[in-house]
């Protein structure tokens, strides 16, 4: 079964409606999917409301947990606390922050601001994550992303190594923008092993950590088929 907490729809820069993305994820074997479109102060409320409607529709009819979420993207680091808090208030169950990937000009200080914020659940593709940032993530309970997304994945090995040293928890996400980007069980496994994790780490990273994230968000864990 697959967990994925970082995907996008046509509400930002993806290709599909939320309901079609959820349907395709279900058919592909997903157990839970978070729809986390890019937002800032300009569109957060409208995007959350739209995502939530399709997540509610999917949850009422299909055996998948569809989670309304957002990804705060290229926002000033000092705005992260109030934007994340507002997103949670407006119905986002999970807040992702677009971290300091090596392939985009993300503001320096974004990683630490995200980790320090109690309303942020996942720091996505954090680039050259520092040991101090990873250590704080371990203390705060912020999850660190290992990504399947091209470009952002260039520093997966570094992220996994530093997170392991600091005992920070990592999860594998797709950062999907189109159907072909969605994870399979084998792809999630390869992404995890490809960044230097061991076979013995896979259950923790691919199942236990995602389930802990759902508990943190106050969500029920879907029954295993």
Protein Blocks (a to p, Z undefined) as FASTA:
>chain_A
ZZdfbdcdfklmmmbdfklmmmmmmmnopabdcddddddfklmmmmmmmmmmmmmmmmmm
pccddddddddehiafklmmmmmmmmmmnopabdcdddfbfkbccdehklmmmmmpmkbm
bdchehjadfklmmmmmmnopacdddfbehjlmmmmmmmmmmmmnopacdddfkiabfkl
pccfklmmmmmmmnopafklmmmmmmmmmmmmmmmnopacdddZZ
